[in-house]
Amino acid sequence: MKVQSIAIVLISVAAIFSANAVPRKEAGIKINFITREAEKKVDVMIGGKLFTSYCWPDNVMKPVLYPVMTSEGTEITRGYPMKPRAGERVDHPHHIGIWFNYGDVDGLDFWNNSTVIPADKKSGYGVVKHMKINQLKEGNGEALMVTTESWIDPSGKELLSEKTEYHFIAKGTTRIIDRVATLTANDKDVSMKDNKEGMIAIRVARQLELPSKDEVVMTDAQGNPTTVKKMTNEGVTGSFRSSEGVKDDAVWSTRAKWMDLNGTIGKEKIAIVICDHPKNQSYPTYWHARGYGLFAANPLGWSVFTKGKESLNYSIPANKSSVFRYRFIIHSGADLTDSEINSYADEFAKRY
């Protein structure tokens, strides 16, 4: 009996040890949605905290993700013109949160459209109109939102229909947005001529800009000038780094698989990375990334980036579709290494 009892105890101890030796998988961070139809937005909540909102207000000429927060709750997007904050820039009112559109679609400027465009010039601009939320799928560690948009001309005629998947992913102090947009032409070809104004972008908080140098005057596709003023550099910490090793202001007009913008807000170190996808047009993309806070990838604007040496006059044939895939990584904590970013980019490339 004693031998049998000892054997049972040993078996029990071994079973406990074996169970403890295999680490349990941690439950993913809960991601859920709060639909606020009256406010024309859907909040994306991660671990009970706001990460971002999908918004389609009447005074913004395209749907946007705004604001965008780190895992610590720090806002990385500029407040103006939605909720201006002291000390930030007030140029380019069409730069809001994260957005996706283009400067020349059948001759119409979708990129620069905003409430400041005079009524007598509105005929040259298009609007990306939110149509519906197709799907909301909540989950632990990952959630999905699918939306439908309509790219319309000033008369209300649809040029392109857009169906977009937003994959929201949470891993520790890292937040990821995978944006997969399918643009479909109706019964005629839709041109997207070579233009510097595009295509996927985020406008960042003042602290994540590069330190100001001289005043700059920017001119859009319609010839409208915007002055970007020199400002105090107190607390301004941004720095660009591309997959090809190019840094800071030199990244503009270069091609790269990904681009990292890192800096500090308060005491929090923050990295924002945008990854291109191997299946996208013009991979690796050109970068329309500026020190004053515009962080954009433009696969279609070859001419301005090559100083006229190359051009691309892209079009989507009638009843055909083009897909544009981009990943945003918002990381809080120590700087991401090239190896870590490449790992995220490779995983993104395999997913879609």
Buried (B, 14 or more C-beta within 10 A) or exposed (E): EEEEEEEEEEEEEEEEEEEEEEEEEEEBBBBBBEEEEEEBBBBBBBEEEBBBBBBBBEEBBBBBBBBBBBBBEBBBBBBBBBEEEEEBBEBBBBBBBBBBBBBBBBEBBBBBBBEEBEEEEEEBBBBBBBBEBEEBEBBEBBBBBBBBBBBBBEEEEBBBBBBBBBBBBBBEBBBBBBBBBBBBBBEEEBBBBBBBBBBBBBBBBBBBBBBBEEEBEBEBBBEBEBEBEEBEEEEBBBBBBBBEEBEBEEBBBBBBBBBBBBBBBEEBBBBBBBBBBBEBBBBBBBBBBBBBBBBBBBBBBBBBBBEEEEEBEBBBEEEEBBBBBBBBBBBBBEBBEEEBBBEBBEEBBEEB
